[in-house]
Amino acid sequence: MGYLKFDKTLLINLEESLKREILRTNRGGAFHSTTIVDCNTRKYHGLLVCPVPQLDSDNHVLLSSLDETVIQHGAEFNLGVHQYSNYHFSPNGHKYVRQFEFEGIPRTTYRVGGVILSKEKVFTAFENRILIKYTLLDAHSPTTLRLKPFLAFRNVNSLTYANPVANRNYTEIENGIKICMYNGYPDLHLQFSKPVKFVYQPDWYKDIEYSKEMERGFPFKEDLFVPGYFEMEIEKNESIYFSGGDTFIDAYLISKQYEVESQTRVPRTSFYNCLKNSAQQFYYRPTENDAYLLAGYPWFKVRARDLFISMPGCSLSIDDPVRFEKLSNTAIPALRRFMADGSPDKVIQEIDLPDVLLWAIWSLQQYAKAISPVDCNKRYGDFIQEIVDYVSENKHPNLKLEPNGLLHSDGKGKAITWMNSTSEGRPIVPRSGYIVEFNALWYNALKFASELAGLNNDSVRVELLEKAAQKTAASFVETFMNGYGYLYDYVDGNYIDWSVRPNMLFAVSLDYSPLSRSQKRTVLNIITKELLTPKGIRSLSPKSEGYRPYYTGPQYERDLAYHQGTGWPWLMGFYLEAYLRLYQYSGISFVERMLIGLDEEMNTHCIGSLSELFDGNPPFQSRGAISFAMNVSAILRVLNLLKTMQ
């Protein structure tokens, strides 16, 4: 078996195959996602899920699925799979699947008697279009292929039901049809590389269920509209290409576009290549002049903190500094507008959160390490100094520099850190006051700004920054370090949060730390003993009050558990970086062993990517969004660091 190949034994076992999902994206935020047996288990699943800007800022499911039927001697063998009530599946197309491969492009092989049919799917990079290639590998008698489209035309956050408002009409176009069910939506163009017969047979398929939505406590049944079916003869060794898109395509170009697109894919033949491919899936370019990273799939948009934490790994760590520069060229003007007058950004959400500017400096610091401090200073030096001055002069609405050199933020009424779960509008983890990672980042920012000022031979500024850093370091140790060898999570007036949380690890992992080497060791030891799991770093120690390791149940229960014990791979990335920083070459074998647990994830949940979070207790089940940018980025950075040390 190859790195991402699945055989019949696993595929026909729906308890296993339905756990495994695939994701293909384009640069415009559109995507294709389903399970490896093409049975949709989420309301977010679909062959063509794309933005419809004239309606809202969300994605919409246009084409939910496409059922294939092989016909020989009048006998029909339906290859589709849908779930209905009481865990009933109809049709049972999974029993014909013999192999699923995902190392290049998704490829499913079916066997029906003497018929062997392969299906390969490509999601185009710069259009909202799914391309499917059907090849009849073997057949001993005339074979007909029938394809039945299931249409949704709805927002990804809702479900659709049979109704009299839906437009059931269609228009014939070259080698296919176009159809639009509701006003405001684009036409859906369903076309083939050769002439086909379309049989108009409109019907609603009712009560299709999505098991993942049922697990999450959301509505999980919907009705899908089928306008009819396409039918064509297919010869042995012949390939027929299908295109489903929101724009028309010349039929003769369908096969050509498929071949061009399929040649550009990164082969997913290793842990690194899977993560590299996954990193590229977060690229988002709504216009030619803008570049962003989506925080994750299938429901996240562009979030400021996630953007800056993810940028280095999703560009520099895969040898793409130009991508980093394009992302910076979009993000920096947005931050400057915010610093100038508090303006929010239309695309980058949560740009006003107090640690965003500090993470921006950290991100640019990674560019300096990967390219050179001189180049970083030339490109971004002025901007970094602007941020330091902005924070030092107390211009941020919720980031106050106190006389002791520490930053203070108010997080009682609104979640302001990455631990941002809420209940009834209030933060579940109300971290407020002196927050440990904010101040670790601030010390790092001061020292890095001093480093850049030194390149400019600005001795006056170097002296000011070094003096400020010394004050911050002394207050940091005095405020956060306790007698048990770890750091308080936050200190708010007379209140001290004794919870053992992972946020203290940034004081160990950052390039500049206010801690001594011995203090770093004790902090890292506590994290290792109480927070380390094979899949990530726990958000709370099992010994701390309120520990909830399982991210399950309805939304309210999951909100309570979100940052109260669940494990996060992006924190694992910073942990492993801290470990290598402390133990150097002697820590390599340990880091490699820890990565095995995440390597295993390439074959589960979202194939070839890392899920948002994991349960904090065995068996450390993957949860949340199926692909998460900060996780992918952080582990890519660790792999890149290992490469430089070997």
Secondary structure, 3 states (H helix, E strand, C coil): CCCCEEEHHHHCCHHHHCCCEEEEECCCCCEEEEECCCCCCCCCCEEEEEECCCCCCCEEEEEEEEEEEEEECCEEEECCEEEEHHHEEEEEHHHHEEEEECCCCCEEEEEECCEEEEEEEEECCCCCEEEEEEEEEECCCCEEEEEEEEEEEEECCCCCCCCCCCCCCCEEECCEEEECCCCCCCCEEEEECCCCEEEEEEEEEEEEECHHHHHCCCCCEEEEEEEEEEEEEECCCCEEEEEEECCCCCHHHHHHHHHHHHCCCCCCCCHHHHHHHHHHHCEECCCCCCCEECCEECCCCCEHHHHHHHCCCCCHHHCCHHHHHHHHHHHHHHHHHHHHHCCCCCCCECCCCCCHHHHHHHHHHHHHHHCCHHHHHHHHHHHHHHHHHHHHCCCCCCCEECCCCCEEECCCCCCCCCCCCEECCEECCCCCEEEHHHHHHHHHHHHHHHHHHHHCCCHHHHHHHHHHHHHHHHHHHHHHECCCCCECCEEECCEECCCCCHHHHHHHHCCCCCCCHHHHHHHHHHHHHHCECCCCEECCCCCCCCCCCCCCCCHHHHHHHCCCCCEEHHHHHHHHHHHHHHHHHHHHHHHHHHHHHHHHHHHCCECCCCCCEECCCCCCCEECCCEEHHHHHHHHHHHHHHHHHC
